[in-house]
Amino acid sequence: MDTEKLNAILDRYPDPTGYIIAILHEVQSHYNYLPQEALVYVAKRIKVPITRLYSIATFYHFFSLEPKGRHQVQVCLGTACHVKGSEKLLHELERQLGVKEGETTDDMQFSLGAVRCIGACSLAPVVVVDHDTHAKIATRQVSALLKTYLQEVRNDGK
């Protein structure tokens, strides 16, 4: 556990009990999820029950108690995207990544998920990778899309 990093996060908040969500967000950004040992450390340091941190972490969907990949891949399965073939996209992503929806690749590079609607119906079908929205994606484009993010990993040296 990186206590130095956790201390740096906590030191930015003079009254940490009023900023628990922000603190958890920073911890998750550092680890790509909320590790149990980090939650225990934060709870002790800010003097709140660990159950309070867990209740917040499990209430908000953007927090994860399980390790996630470096890149979050979300396939929209809303009505417009479904009609335009998003289910085929999901199956192609599962095939190429070697994981099912809700899983993370063994190399921790990609986590694959599905969402019911992202509100970009005119762009259907849509795949969101991290914060990038990719519109009108065809199954034949999946390989190139994934390679783009793998190339970023190589360029970052990670």
C-alpha positions, 0 to 999 in steps of 0.5 A: 500500500502506498501510504505516502500517496494516501497521506498526500491525498488526505493532507489536501483536505483540512476537514476530510470528513466533509470530502469523503467522496472526493478522497475516495475518488482520488484513491480510486484514481491512484489504484484504479479501484478502492483496495480494502487496505487503503480504505482501512487506512483512510478510515483510521486516518480520518477517524470514521468507521470503515462501514461509512466508507464502504457504504459510500463506495458501494452506493455510487456506481463509479466506485469499484472494490474490484481491480479494474483495467487501465482502460474502461470500455463501455458499450451502449446497449440502449434502444438506438444502439441496440437497433444499430448492432451494439450487441454484436459490438459487445460480443466482438469486444468480448472475443478480442479481449478474451473476457466477458462483460463485467470482467478485466483482461489478465494484463489489467489493460481493459475492463469491459462493461455495458451501459443501458444508455449514454444519451448519444442516440444519434451517434449509435452504436456507441462505445465509450473508452475511458472518457472518449466517445466513439460513434457509429462503430462497426464490428470491423473497427473494434481491432483498430479501436483497441490497438489505439489504446494499446499504443497509448500504453506503449507510448506511456511506457506502462 
